[in-house]
Amino acid sequence: MSPAATATATASHVQEANVNQSLFCFQPATNSGATSSGVFAGDDPLKFYFPLFLYHVCIVFALSRAIHFILRRANVPLVICQILAGTLLGPSFLGHLMPRAGELFATPEGWVLINTIGGYAFTLHIFVIGVKTDLGMIAKSGKKAIAIAVLGTAAPHLAMYVAGVALRPRVPASWAASFLITNLTSWWSLSAFIVVCCTLHDLNLLSSKLGRLAMSAALIGDFANTFSIAGVTSYLLAASPSEKLQRIGFLSVITFTAFIAFMAVVARPAILRLIRDVPEGALLSEARLVAVLLICLTCSFAGELLGLHATYGPFMLGLMLPGGAPLGVTLAERGMRLNINKITDASTCLLLETFLVVGVVSKFVASIAPCLYCNMPVREAIVVGLMMNFKGITEVVYASAFMDAKVLDEQAYAAFMVNVLVIGALTATAVKWMYHPEEKYVAYRRRTVRHKKLGEELRVMTCIHSQDDVGPMIAFLDASSPTPASPIAVYLLHLVPLAGLTSSVLRPFKHGERNCVPSGTADSERVVNAFQFFVKQREAATAAETAAASLLPFVCIAPYATMHDDVCAVALEKRAMLIVVPFHKRLAIDGSVEPTTHNAGAVQSANTKILNYSPCSVAILVDRGSLSAVAGASGVAGDSAAGDGIFPHRVAVYFLGGPDDREALALAAHMAEDAAIGLTVFRFKPPPEFRGGEEDERLDEEDIQEFVRRWVDDSRVTYSENLVNGSDEMVAVIRKTSPGFNLLIVGRRSESRESPLTAGISDWSENLELGVLGDLLTSTDFGCRVSTLVVQQQTRAAAGESSRSPELSVSQHRSSGPV
């Protein structure tokens, strides 16, 4: 961010050049005030400053969103679309084809307003990015990130310098006088953290392994480039024979140090004092927010006085604060300044293009080299090289500032902006096309409950979004019968939506530490404490040397769009057999169904992606209150209750056949190992002429016979076989039997073909992630108030047994035949 500004300031000091500036004064005429009285009063709103600004905002917003809607399939970032919108509205297109219409975007009043408000918005955006940035990324960065940062910044510097020396005879005199090559080298060789972070957010790759690596390398490169250029510049000034330049170098070091000290000693404690007394989960009051913004602008003004860029102070201040944009018009305004018609000298543009290509290629190669040295796959190394070449908002701001300072003329500015557009769009598109984090979740061994060996611990990952999910999830674990002979290993993952941070966080939970952001720490403490109490309760109930249950908690802070990445990554690493996620709706007191959180739609999307990409089996728990009512009963009074023939947990399995139903049956068989569980399996069989394939029928029959042989005793565990002719008869049996249980287990039937038993029901399904039967049991029309667990067995593609892509929507999961 600051290297370019530092180099520019240094160049201006050394040359003592006079920069031509255009000043514009608002005329106090009655027909050019801030606001109009309206068209009915005879005023032309576009002759007034504020309506003209609103007009610009509306047009830019509508056009940029329209372009993004068209190009989003190609994964073009929103920033590039906003610049394109400005280009279309500027002299390159609208101003060239329709000069009178283009004049509305080229008035002095419009330029002044957009520049002023856009600059202020950009400053606040940089401050917010700084606040969200976790400086711990630098401390946690490995050798790979440091190598990428150092080589990826030094190599383009060196390559562009060599190119400048080789092409010096062809460099125009104006370039040499304005130090264009020096400034271009300092900012084009930088992988701006802001650009990398925002582009990865647009591509939903913040939580990916390569995304985290690229952000760490970019942040390290930003810091290294800033302080190295500042140090070299100060040294060159101090070593100059001119006493004036020596004095400038000495004062630059003193003022820069004092500026950093001011922000660390004065500004940071002031803001921390303002936010210290804010209750958890609450927002800053209006007065405190204004005070924070004033401190931010003070740092920006102080930086300008010292010759730094206006955004340098707010960004550094934001980095010093704990983490917890109205940029579209600004970027579009920069695009409006792009006039492709100014590109007339092909040789000059070719020379500039040579420097830019040398910088991009050298950074690409230098970023790949450390990855290959660390034995990273070639495809992933190429993706990292592309990520480090993301271009966007930072390059646009630098180019605009250099154009205002007469370092860039209109032709060089136009050629440079075209490169930003092309490289920014192509790198983002190529990264999204080449890099699919879901591919690493393919497990080539069956990780299901059905394939669990006798006596082997059941490794379950439980996902919690809010404290409301804790009770039902603990009740399910209690019903899962953790005993010393058949223990359960619980991997708890507290999922927190990303807010107040630029990068996602995934780390083991530790009591007493600031695990993530302040707003998530206390919630995680309460969630983990509840699960730890459950584990201790089971240990006390069993009174055995071998623990019946173990707990390993994690905290995950990520956007909902990429939250499944962390869930699947932990499940793959810990070799989980079952992931249990809460449903996004719950039963309200009045009997209606309401969302569990205000982000219920995002939770539903995350659940769907977990179903698609999970490396093991997945279950969705739909809470209706019946399961929570008996939470802990088996651990406290399980033996006495079972002895009286009254079971704390009464579980029913509705079995239709198929891999998901067999997985549900295997989970029920695991539950049956506890004497405090009452279990009934209802099997529905259609007439022989409507039954599935022979292989599927054989597997169903084997699992049912094994279950009956091992567990059915006609008292605690019972089995009921029902021959039904259609969905009506099956629904009647379910409606009659379901009220006698507090947990229903069904298969999602994601890879089973349409059955005559579900014909007609599937046409009314609302929540496809629950499957046909799961959606029926949880619908308000059915009237069932029993908690339901919908189970999907690990897909054959995820187990590495077919080439079917896992990237299918829920509605596409049904295959044309039985699996």
Secondary structure, DSSP 4 states (H G I P E B T S, - for coil): -HHHHHHHHHHHHHHTPPPP---------GGGSSS---GGGT--GGGSHHHHHHHHHHHHHHHHHHHHHHHGGGT--HHHHHHHHHHHHSTTTHHHH-HHHHGGGS-HHHHHHHHHHHHHHHHHHHHHHHHH--THHHHH--HHHHHHHHHHHHHHHHHHHHHHHHTGGGS-HHHHHTTHHHHHHHHHT---HHHHHHHHHHTT-TTSHHHHHHHHHHHHHHHHHHHHHHHHHHHHHHTSS-HHHHHHHHHHHHHHHHHHHHIIIIIHHHHHHHHHTSPTTPPPPHHHHHHHHHHHHHHHHHHHHTTS-TTHHHHHHHHHSPP--TTHHHHHHHHHT--GGG---HHHHHHHHHHHHHHHHHHHHHHHHHHHHTT--HHHHHHHHHHTT---HHHHHHHHHHHHTTSS-HHHHHHHHHHHHHHHHHHHHHHHHH--GGGGG--SS--SSTTPPTT--EEEEEEESSGGGHHHHHHHHHHT--BTTB-EEEEEEEEEE--S-SS-EEEE--TTS--S-HHHHHHHHHHHHHHHHHHHHHHHHH--SS-SEEEEEEEEEE-GGGHHHHHHHHHHHTT-SEEEEE-SEEE-TTS-EEESSTTHHHHHHHHHHHHHH-SSEEEEEE--STTGGGTTHHHHHHHHHHHTT--SEEEEEEE--SHHHHHHHHHHHHHTTSTTEEEEEEEEE--GGG---HHHHHHHHHHHHHHHHHH--SSSEEEEEEE-SSHHHHHHHHHHHGGG-SEEEEE--TTSPPPTTTTTTGGG-S-GGGHHHHHHHHSTTTT--SEEEEEEPPPTTTTTSS---S---GGG---SS--
